Every structure is written in C-alpha cells, then in structure tokens.
C-alpha cells in the first residue's frame, strides 16, 4: 500500500484500479468499457469545458444550455476525461463547477439513460 501513496502523476484511485485490474466501467450490467463508450457517443451535444487558472483554481463548466445543461452521452465521457485531468493537475487547489447560461444542470439526457438501461441495471 505504501507504493500507492508515493507522489506521481497518477492518482491513488487510478493506481488502485491499475493494480487490481478493475475498470472504471462496471461489467455487471452487461456492458464493457468500449461498448459503453461507443453507446454514449451516440448521444452528442454539449461539452464539458475546463479552465485551469494560474492561481490553482479550476473552473468546470457544464455547457449544454439548449437542454438546460443536461448531460449528453458525449458529455459523460468528457467529464471522465476532465476529472482525470484534474486528478493529475499538481498545481490545483480548488474547483468551481457551474452550468452555462444561469442553469446548473437538469440531469441526464433520458434518451441516453434509456439506451443504456438493461433489465439487470434497473435504471428505469
């Protein structure tokens, strides 16, 4: 466990995942990582924008104002990328998360959620 706590560019969570052979994607609901990514990419729209300021403050913007910043499938994938980027940002001290155009987030695109729903998942 001590080797996990050494300072490096990889987060502790990422190290644990690599050492245990786990994935960020749970296969218990019938999806594998690449399948899930492909399925989520079928639901475009919006973006997750990240600004990293010199003072160590990050600003993460949910940017899909036409849908009240609802998460599209593509946005879900982008969020994972941005979180990984932030975990590796050694100068980071804090994070502000907000939605574009005065709306935080209305939730997830229900079409994407329905597409991912399986009897095992019990999403709907």
C-alpha positions as CSV (number, residue, x, y, z in Angstrom):
1,X,0.0,0.0,0.0
2,X,2.9,2.4,0.7
3,X,3.8,2.3,-3.0
4,X,0.4,3.6,-3.8
5,X,0.9,6.7,-1.7
6,X,4.1,7.8,-3.5
7,X,3.8,11.1,-5.3
8,X,3.5,10.7,-9.1
9,X,1.3,11.9,-11.9
10,X,-1.2,9.1,-11.3
11,X,-3.9,9.4,-8.7
12,X,-4.3,6.9,-5.9
13,X,-7.7,5.9,-7.3
14,X,-6.1,5.3,-10.7
15,X,-3.2,3.3,-9.2
16,X,-5.7,1.1,-7.3
17,X,-7.6,0.4,-10.4
18,X,-4.5,-0.5,-12.3
19,X,-3.1,-2.7,-9.6
20,X,-6.4,-4.6,-9.0
21,X,-7.2,-4.9,-12.7
22,X,-10.5,-3.2,-12.3
23,X,-12.1,-0.9,-14.8
24,X,-13.9,2.4,-14.2
25,X,-16.8,0.8,-16.1
26,X,-18.8,-1.9,-14.3
27,X,-19.4,-5.0,-16.4
28,X,-22.0,-6.3,-14.1
29,X,-24.7,-4.5,-16.0
30,X,-23.8,-6.2,-19.3
31,X,-21.5,-3.5,-20.8
32,X,-17.8,-3.5,-21.3
33,X,-15.8,-0.3,-21.4
34,X,-15.5,0.1,-25.2
35,X,-19.2,-0.9,-25.7
36,X,-20.3,1.7,-23.2
37,X,-18.1,4.4,-24.7
38,X,-19.5,3.7,-28.2
39,X,-23.0,3.7,-26.9
40,X,-22.5,7.1,-25.1
41,X,-21.0,8.6,-28.2
42,X,-24.3,8.0,-30.0
43,X,-25.8,10.9,-27.9
44,X,-23.9,14.1,-28.9
45,X,-24.5,17.6,-27.7
46,X,-22.9,20.0,-25.3
47,X,-19.5,19.9,-23.8
48,X,-17.6,19.9,-20.5
49,X,-15.2,22.8,-20.5
50,X,-12.3,23.2,-18.1
51,X,-10.2,26.2,-17.4
52,X,-7.2,25.9,-15.1
53,X,-6.2,29.2,-13.7
54,X,-2.7,30.2,-12.6
55,X,-3.9,30.6,-9.0
56,X,-4.7,26.9,-8.8
57,X,-8.5,27.2,-9.2
58,X,-10.2,25.2,-11.9
59,X,-13.5,26.1,-13.4
60,X,-15.5,23.2,-14.9
61,X,-18.5,24.3,-17.0
62,X,-21.4,22.1,-18.0
63,X,-22.1,23.6,-21.4
64,X,-25.4,22.4,-23.0
65,X,-27.7,25.4,-22.4
66,X,-30.3,24.5,-25.0
67,X,-31.1,21.5,-22.8
68,X,-30.6,23.2,-19.5
69,X,-27.1,21.7,-19.3
70,X,-28.4,18.1,-19.3
71,X,-25.6,15.6,-19.6
72,X,-25.5,14.0,-23.1
73,X,-23.6,10.8,-23.6
74,X,-20.6,12.7,-25.0
75,X,-20.6,15.0,-22.0
76,X,-20.5,12.0,-19.7
77,X,-17.3,10.8,-21.5
78,X,-15.8,14.3,-21.4
79,X,-16.5,14.5,-17.7
80,X,-14.4,11.4,-17.1
81,X,-11.5,12.9,-19.1
82,X,-11.7,16.2,-17.2
83,X,-11.8,14.5,-13.8
84,X,-8.7,12.5,-14.8
85,X,-7.0,15.7,-16.0
86,X,-7.8,17.4,-12.7
87,X,-6.6,14.5,-10.6
88,X,-3.2,14.9,-12.3
89,X,-3.1,18.7,-12.0
90,X,-0.5,19.1,-9.3
91,X,-1.0,22.9,-9.0
92,X,-4.7,22.5,-8.5
93,X,-6.1,23.9,-5.2
94,X,-9.9,24.1,-5.8
95,X,-12.6,23.6,-8.3
96,X,-15.7,25.6,-9.2
97,X,-18.4,23.6,-11.0
98,X,-21.2,25.6,-12.8
99,X,-23.6,25.4,-15.7
100,X,-23.7,27.7,-18.7
101,X,-26.4,30.4,-19.0
102,X,-27.5,30.5,-15.4
103,X,-28.7,26.9,-15.1
104,X,-26.7,24.4,-13.2
105,X,-27.8,21.0,-14.6
106,X,-31.2,19.5,-15.3
107,X,-29.8,15.9,-15.0
108,X,-29.0,13.4,-17.8
109,X,-30.4,13.1,-21.3
110,X,-33.1,10.5,-20.7
111,X,-32.6,9.1,-24.2
112,X,-29.0,8.2,-23.3
113,X,-30.2,6.7,-20.0
114,X,-32.9,4.6,-21.7
115,X,-30.3,3.3,-24.3
116,X,-28.1,2.1,-21.5
117,X,-30.9,0.6,-19.5
118,X,-30.9,-3.2,-19.3
119,X,-33.0,-5.4,-17.1
120,X,-30.0,-6.0,-14.9
121,X,-29.3,-2.3,-14.4
122,X,-32.7,-1.4,-13.1
123,X,-32.3,2.2,-14.4
124,X,-35.9,2.7,-15.4
